């Protein structure tokens, strides 16, 4: 990409962004919704080359998946791995897979190894995880997540839900700010989660099923 200004490769040549510093261009584009970034890539060749770079893309959400995949639906974890392998997604900070995706070892490995800035992993829309999927989540090597969201697994995987969540909470204890579980497994299973969350120093918000809990002076109480 031929850009004369100090923004270098990040700015389309000849446009007003080409006179701005690289960091300013990144800051501007990081405020733009993902679908709009994809539309901008269709303006001309210079914009397409610029938006093939990873810097502007911060969020991959199931609501944006059609925009990011050339109009195609993401129907499986394999589909999502293929999409997220693109260079422009290597600086993602937030990933929220579509409901049809049942995340497993391959996806977690890709997210951990190729996205060093990942801080928000929301799997709450992903229904039907099996014991195998939950064990893969528990064994994933995430250590800097600020938000974790988990969806209700299959009934047969209920016994592995609590242990998987506890492992993720423990591994990300120093960075975790919020945790969400959307499902119907209450009592003993969710109590495991709450017991682990009590020891998280910076935790601000917890949502479990249809009950919302906020941390206040070390105690858990339903918020109003």
Secondary structure by P-SEA (a helix, b strand, c coil): cccccccccccccccccccccaaaaaaaaaaccaaaaaaaaaccaaaaaaacccccccccccccccccccccccccaaaaaaaacccccccccbbbbcccccccaaaaaaaaccccccccccccccccccaaaaaaaaacccccccbbbbcccccccccaaaaaaaaaaaaacccccbbbbbcccccaaaaaaaaaacccccccbbbcccbbbbbcccbbbbcc
